[in-house]
Amino acid sequence: MSDRSDTGGFDASGIDEDAWTELERQLEATIPVYDKVNKIMTLGFDKGMRKHVRNHAKPGMNILEVGCGPGSFAVGLEGMDLTCLDPSAEMLKVCKRRVDEIRSQKGETPAKYVEAIAEDIPLSDNTFDRVFCLFSFRDFKDKKKGLSEIFRVLKPGGQLVICDAGKANWLHGLFGRIYMATFVQWVARIVTKDPNHPWKWLARTYTHYGTHSYYKQLMKDVGFEEVKARLLFPGMSSRFKARKPEL
Ligand SMILES: C[S@@+](CC[C@H](N)C(=O)[O-])C[C@H]1O[C@@H](n2cnc3c(N)ncnc32)[C@H](O)[C@@H]1O
């Protein structure tokens, strides 16, 4: 990849430490209105996208969500052993409150919470049936390292499912950048009432995000098979699937 210095620390393969630290600060600032802005900027389609990803898991499975944020996805997982991982203690605090409250109402045991980055997962090899990443893959510091760690903790035959802002190819990415630079910015500004709202940073990560073919190749390089990518209706988000080979 090109030298990241001319892009403020970002490229499709990852994010420099300084830029990532600031991005994390900005992500934490989204917490109070995270779900509200997401719902408006996706015209309510975020619910369907999360459901689509959730349908890849079955009751009884051992699940890891990498980059769980404030728990917007994890809160809907039922009847599964769940581990939520995020580098932000603030995100994990909100996630734990939300997720464990719902789990206790359903008579389920609390989930596990791990403060860590995808690139260095402090969990054992061959542990999970599914690993989910929703709107967090774009923020990994080192995408290949993160994918390798996810591969390691998946059981043989286990599956990774990623959902993130869509960039099917260069042309689709151009439309995406226009959407991020206009509609998303207006929504975030109106909801937060702050001209320096944190969604400016999300637009930046999207600008330097890679295409389907770029990440499909990265997943294959790490050892995944059955690697697939598609846009989810109405085309704002991408869904990647990849399987760790059986032994
Ligand atoms: C936009 S939130 C996504 C929240 C949630 N998964 C959802 O469904 O909306 C992105 C999350 O990714 C986390 N993150 C950023 N860099 C990460 C990394 N290198 N490894 C794991 N998580 C990371 C952030 O702390 C943040 O909580």
The ligand as a Tripos MOL2 file, in Angstrom:
@<TRIPOS>MOLECULE
LIG
   27    29     1     0     0
SMALL
NO_CHARGES

@<TRIPOS>ATOM
      1 C1        -18.9220    2.0400   14.9150 C.3       1 LIG1
      2 S1        -18.6220    1.0420   16.3310 S.3       1 LIG1
      3 C2        -19.5110   -0.4440   15.9400 C.3       1 LIG1
      4 C3        -20.4400   -0.8620   17.0170 C.3       1 LIG1
      5 C4        -21.2840   -2.1040   16.8300 C.3       1 LIG1
      6 N1        -20.5260   -3.2620   16.4240 N.3       1 LIG1
      7 C5        -22.4600   -1.9480   15.9030 C.2       1 LIG1
      8 O1        -23.0040   -2.9710   15.4820 O.co2     1 LIG1
      9 O2        -22.9020   -0.8480   15.6140 O.co2     1 LIG1
     10 C6        -16.9680    0.5330   15.9940 C.3       1 LIG1
     11 C7        -16.2860   -0.0960   17.1940 C.3       1 LIG1
     12 O3        -15.0710   -0.7050   16.7530 O.3       1 LIG1
     13 C8        -14.1290   -0.5690   17.7860 C.3       1 LIG1
     14 N2        -12.7640   -0.7200   17.2490 N.ar      1 LIG1
     15 C9        -11.9660    0.2200   16.7140 C.ar      1 LIG1
     16 N3        -10.7780   -0.2850   16.4020 N.ar      1 LIG1
     17 C10       -10.8200   -1.5840   16.7190 C.ar      1 LIG1
     18 C11        -9.8660   -2.6460   16.6390 C.ar      1 LIG1
     19 N4         -8.6570   -2.4520   16.1500 N.pl3     1 LIG1
     20 N5        -10.2530   -3.8550   17.0860 N.ar      1 LIG1
     21 C12       -11.4820   -4.0630   17.5840 C.ar      1 LIG1
     22 N6        -12.4260   -3.1000   17.6790 N.ar      1 LIG1
     23 C13       -12.0910   -1.8800   17.2510 C.ar      1 LIG1
     24 C14       -14.4000    0.8050   18.3660 C.3       1 LIG1
     25 O4        -13.8980    0.9590   19.6720 O.3       1 LIG1
     26 C15       -15.9190    0.8890   18.2820 C.3       1 LIG1
     27 O5        -16.5190    0.5320   19.4870 O.3       1 LIG1
@<TRIPOS>BOND
     1     1     2 1
     2     2     3 1
     3     2    10 1
     4     3     4 1
     5     4     5 1
     6     5     6 1
     7     5     7 1
     8     7     8 2
     9     7     9 1
    10    10    11 1
    11    11    12 1
    12    11    26 1
    13    12    13 1
    14    13    14 1
    15    13    24 1
    16    14    15 ar
    17    14    23 ar
    18    15    16 ar
    19    16    17 ar
    20    17    18 ar
    21    17    23 ar
    22    18    19 1
    23    18    20 ar
    24    20    21 ar
    25    21    22 ar
    26    22    23 ar
    27    24    25 1
    28    24    26 1
    29    26    27 1
@<TRIPOS>SUBSTRUCTURE
     1 LIG1         1 GROUP 0 **** ****
